[in-house]
Each structure stands twice: as structure tokens, then as C-alpha cells.
Amino acid sequence: MIGELRSIIAGFCLLPNFGIHKSYYINPSAKIFVTGGTGFLGAYIIKALSEKGYRVRAIRRQNKLPDFLPATVFDTVEWVAGDVLDTSVLEDAMHGMDAVIHSAAKVSFSAKDHREMMLTNIEGTANVVNAALATNTRRMVHISSVAALGRTSNGETVTEKKQWEDNHINTRYALSKYHAEMEVWRGAGEGLDTVILNPSTILGFGDWNSSSCAIFKTVYNEFPWYTNGINGFVPVEDVAKATLLLLEAGISNERFIVNADNWSFRQVFNAMADGFGKKRPQREATAALAAIAWRIEKVKNFFSGAPSLLTKETARIAQTATYFDNSKICRALPGFVFTPLEACIKNACNHYLQFL
């Protein structure tokens, strides 16, 4: 019953509209609460907020701060110990805040992380929404994913109007982000001023042992396989900038695909290999070969305990072609221009090389 009610509310909020709604505006002295501030994107969001002069309070589960950005980025941040599953900490931390940017999420394509991912992404988002409503934090910017819109298998172009469809192409992560959005739309139905960003695969300089940054490490180690599947990609700095601009724009109850370009996985791998001065992948991983490869990786990881980018879900994604349309955000934010992927990848490779 609850799930049905959430779907009805979500469907109402996603009805076609005429023009972009605007309401609550953030002033330059606003206090912003950030979840996921020690993560890849969250750290860059905090950097963008701090450079603009906002007062930032952020929640974190551990004392270690990201080392891929200068430590001075975090000097003015007021840190609160806890996580999005701790409702009392969330409410206490959100008191007095003007807006919340919710970027905390677990990204995994491994079956063993399924339960934790669902808990963090869905219940965690519900907790953030409820805390914002309880503390009268008027505005929420939710970092979702294009995964929440669903993938296509035959080269279709995805826009913000795409409706979720259950199919074998969508991952568990996609399902968790879709249901997380249901919680955000519920909050909008209860009066929370919201905007949702749906970034594609985020690229840039970060911790290459985690998140999408691990792609760089895989290519640096001269992974020999490639696929011709097509996906959307976007620089991390662009997502952080778009987050800040949409926070300030006062746009309400809208979603925006944040995607710089649609490239084949082979094109991305080649650009990274060139940036590192490494060998480009030479072997095409067909669907049949990929099916064998992920099974081999599963056995290896069982004994080593090490995570792998190659799983049943990622192997399936790598064979699909999905294009993401970024025209809506370009219309909504005049003057906002995406960084070319070539420049993003080259710059990130240079930073990783300096960090080795």
C-alpha cells in the first residue's frame, strides 16, 4: 500500500509541465547541509560551495577526508559524525540549515552489497527527506543518477520524460536510485522544495580504488578488453557546478539529466590509455566472452576478496547502447557549458600520474 501511494505521488509530480517552475531562492549567506561530502562527487560539491562562500555543514562516517582535493577545501566545513541511516543525527544536524544537498549513496554492482545498497540509497534518502521536512529545511537538491530513468537496449535516447520500466537491463543500483527518487517526490508532495540531478557516469580525478574512478586504474593496468556499448559520461566538476547553479536557480520539482556526451566504452578506454601513455585495449569482449569473463572474475574475487568492476551487471551494461539527452539543463542554465570529455580525461590522467 505504501509503495503504491509513493508511486501515485511520484507520478503526479512527474506530470508534463509547461515551463520550469521556480520558487525558493538561496541567498549568498545561506547555510547548506551536505550528505556524502567525503565521497567522490560530494567532495567536489563542497569545494564548489566553499569557493562561493556558503557556510557548509556536512555529515561523515569516518574521520578521514578525501586526499584527492587540497585539505584547505574542507577547512571551513562543520563536520558532523554520523550517516544517513541515523535519523536523530540527521535532524540535529539539519536544524538551522537553509538547504540540503543529498549526495550520499552506495554504488555497487556486486550481489553481496545489494541489501546494504538498498538500505542506504532508499531508506537513507527517506530519512533525509523526513529530516528536511521536520526541521523546515526548505530546499533539497537530490543527486540521483541516469540509472534511475532506466536503460535502453536498442540505442534509444533517454530524456527526463522517460518512465521507469522493469527489465533485465536495469541494475540493482538503478532500482535503488529509482526508489530513492520516489522518496524525494514524496517530499515534494509534502511541500519540500526539490530539484533532482541525474548525472551519467562521472569521470575525473579522485580515489581510483573506488567509484567510477576505478575505470582509470583498470585502464592504467592495461586491461586488454573493450566493448562497443555506448553510455553517457560527464566530468565531476561539471556535476558539482550544475548542482550549485540549480541550488541557486530556485527551480522546483524538476529533474535534469547531467551528461556531457555519449561515448562508446571503447572510446573512453582509448582516451584514458592515451592519457596514461599505456596500451589501448585490443580485444573486443563480445556478449559471449563477457559472460565467461565475469564468471571467472567472480571465482577469483571469492578467493581474493577484492572487488571487481567486472560483474554480471556491468558486463551486461557494457553491451548496451543508451544515449542521454542534456538539452533540458542547457536550456535551464544559460551559459553553462559542459567540459569536453577529451579534456576531462586528459586532465584526470595527468593528476593520477602525479599522485602515483
C-alpha positions, -999 to 999 in steps of 0.1 A, spaced: 0 0 0 28 24 9 47 16 -22 15 22 -43 10 56 -26 45 67 -33 42 57 -69 10 78 -72 27 108 -56 57 104 -79 36 101 -110 17 133 -100 50 152 -96 63 139 -129 33 150 -150 42 170 -181 45 207 -173 47 239 -192 79 257 -185 102 253 -155 88 261 -121 107 285 -98 100 293 -62 125 293 -33 158 311 -39 190 306 -19 207 338 -7 245 342 -7 247 338 31 227 306 32 237 276 53 239 243 33 239 208 47 256 181 26 254 144 28 281 122 12 306 151 15 336 127 17 327 109 -15 339 115 -50 312 139 -61 303 151 -26 339 164 -21 337 184 -53 303 198 -44 317 210 -11 346 226 -30 322 245 -52 301 256 -22 331 268 -2 346 287 -31 313 306 -34 313 315 2 285 293 15 285 281 51 287 243 49 278 216 74 284 180 63 279 146 77 306 119 76 310 84 89 348 84 93 375 110 102 395 106 70 390 133 45 394 129 7 430 133 -3 424 140 -39 415 176 -32 436 202 -12 429 199 26 421 237 26 389 229 7 375 214 39 389 239 64 356 258 69 333 228 68 315 220 100 316 182 102 290 161 120 297 124 128 271 100 116 254 87 85 220 89 67 206 59 85 209 77 118 177 98 120 184 116 152 218 128 140 203 139 107 176 160 124 200 176 149 225 184 121 198 199 98 185 224 123 191 259 111 200 249 75 185 267 45 190 238 21 203 202 19 223 186 -9 219 149 -7 247 132 -25 253 102 -1 247 69 -19 263 34 -22 273 24 -57 279 -13 -63 272 -39 -89 280 -68 -67 252 -90 -54 268 -92 -19 262 -54 -15 226 -55 -26 210 -53 9 233 -25 22 229 -5 -10 191 -7 -9 191 3 27 215 33 22 200 46 -10 163 42 -3 159 44 35 188 69 37 171 92 12 137 88 31 155 98 63 170 129 47 136 139 32 119 134 66 146 154 85 143 182 60 105 184 65 108 181 103 134 209 105 117 231 79 148 230 57 131 244 28 151 233 -2 166 199 -12 189 191 -41 190 154 -47 218 137 -66 203 108 -83 216 90 -115 205 84 -151 203 48 -139 170 58 -121 155 66 -155 163 31 -168 185 19 -197 176 10 -233 189 -19 -253 185 -6 -288 201 28 -289 172 49 -278 177 85 -265 167 90 -229 152 123 -217 138 134 -184 103 123 -195 113 86 -197 93 64 -173 108 36 -154 103 1 -168 113 -31 -151 136 -51 -174 167 -73 -172 190 -44 -183 184 -23 -152 208 -30 -123 201 -33 -86 218 1 -83 194 16 -108 164 1 -89 177 16 -56 181 50 -72 146 48 -87 130 40 -54 151 68 -37 136 92 -61 102 81 -51 110 93 -16 121 127 -29 89 131 -49 70 122 -18 88 150 0 79 174 -29 42 163 -24 45 172 13 58 207 5 96 202 2 111 224 -25 131 199 -45 152 195 -77 168 163 -89 200 158 -108 205 127 -129 242 125 -137 256 99 -162 288 81 -154 310 106 -136 347 109 -146 375 128 -131 403 128 -105 395 110 -73 403 79 -54 409 54 -82 402 25 -59 365 33 -57 335 46 -76 338 53 -113 374 65 -107 383 28 -107 379 28 -145 411 49 -147 431 24 -126 418 -5 -148 430 12 -180 463 22 -164 469 -15 -156 463 -22 -194 431 -41 -192 430 -57 -227 393 -59 -233 368 -33 -247 332 -33 -258 314 -11 -283 285 -4 -260 275 33 -256 269 52 -224 268 88 -211 297 104 -193 302 137 -175 332 154 -157 328 156 -119 335 193 -119 306 199 -142 282 179 -120 293 199 -89 289 232 -108 254 222 -121 245 213 -85 254 247 -73 237 265 -102 204 245 -97 206 251 -60 207 289 -66 183 289 -95 152 282 -74 139 257 -99 114 234 -82 100 199 -87 121 192 -118 147 167 -128 177 173 -150 199 149 -169 236 159 -164 255 144 -193 284 159 -213 285 134 -241 276 98 -252 307 77 -260 314 41 -266 332 23 -238 360 17 -263 363 54 -269 366 61 -232 392 34 -226 412 46 -256 413 82 -243 424 70 -209 451 48 -223 464 76 -244 464 99 -214 484 75 -194 507 65 -223 495 29 -220 484 3 -245 449 7 -257 426 -23 -252 429 -46 -282 404 -74 -277 366 -70 -282 346 -85 -255 315 -99 -272 285 -108 -252 296 -145 -251 331 -136 -240 319 -111 -214 296 -138 -199 326 -161 -194 348 -133 -181 325 -121 -153 322 -157 -141 359 -161 -139 362 -128 -121 336 -140 -96 356 -170 -88 388 -150 -84 371 -125 -61 357 -152 -40 392 -163 -30 409 -128 -30 380 -108 -15 389 -79 -38 361 -60 -56 360 -60 -93 345 -37 -119 335 -67 -140 303 -83 -127 273 -99 -143 256 -65 -143 285 -44 -156 291 -70 -183 255 -67 -194 256 -28 -194 288 -28 -215 269 -45 -243 240 -20 -244 237 14 -262 220 42 -243 221 79 -253 213 106 -228 198 140 -238 213 170 -220 192 197 -237 169 205 -208 197 215 -184 214 236 -211 181 255 -216 176 259 -179 211 272 -172 221 297 -199 258 300 -202 265 266 -186 288 246 -209 300 210 -204 337 204 -205 347 182 -235 353 146 -223 387 146 -240 399 175 -218 384 160 -187 401 126 -192 434 141 -201 435 163 -171 424 134 -148 451 112 -162 478 138 -155 466 142 -119 466 104 -114 502 102 -128 513 129 -104 497 111 -75 514 77 -81 
